[in-house]
Amino acid sequence: MRPFILALPLILATVLPAFAALPPQYQRQKELLAIVESEAVNEEFGMDGIESVEYLGEDRYRVTGGNCTLDVTIVDAPSTHPAGFTGPREFALELGETACN
């Protein structure tokens, strides 16, 4: 019984879900999906729709559709978790001005 009690913390550590920050490639995927699925972004392009999303640098993207472009910035959203919580980044989209040729 004693070995089981000593092993219990190790067992729980492997069974309980981990809430850690996402690796960069998965965080970027989450950001891209948020942009493409955003109602506000899609409204900017109307019937032309989104043709491409270009990564400009950390937290910056350029969305193109038809002859228009829109810069989108990823900003931190207020956390809904208690202090000290570690988990995936909570973010929001900040839209720039749409520029059309």
Buried (B, 14 or more C-beta within 10 A) or exposed (E): EEEEEEEEEEEEEEEEEEEEEEEEEEBBEBBEEBBEEBEEBBEBBEEEEBEEBEEEEEBEBBBBBBEBBBBBBBEEEEEEEEEEEEEEEEBEBEBBEBEEE
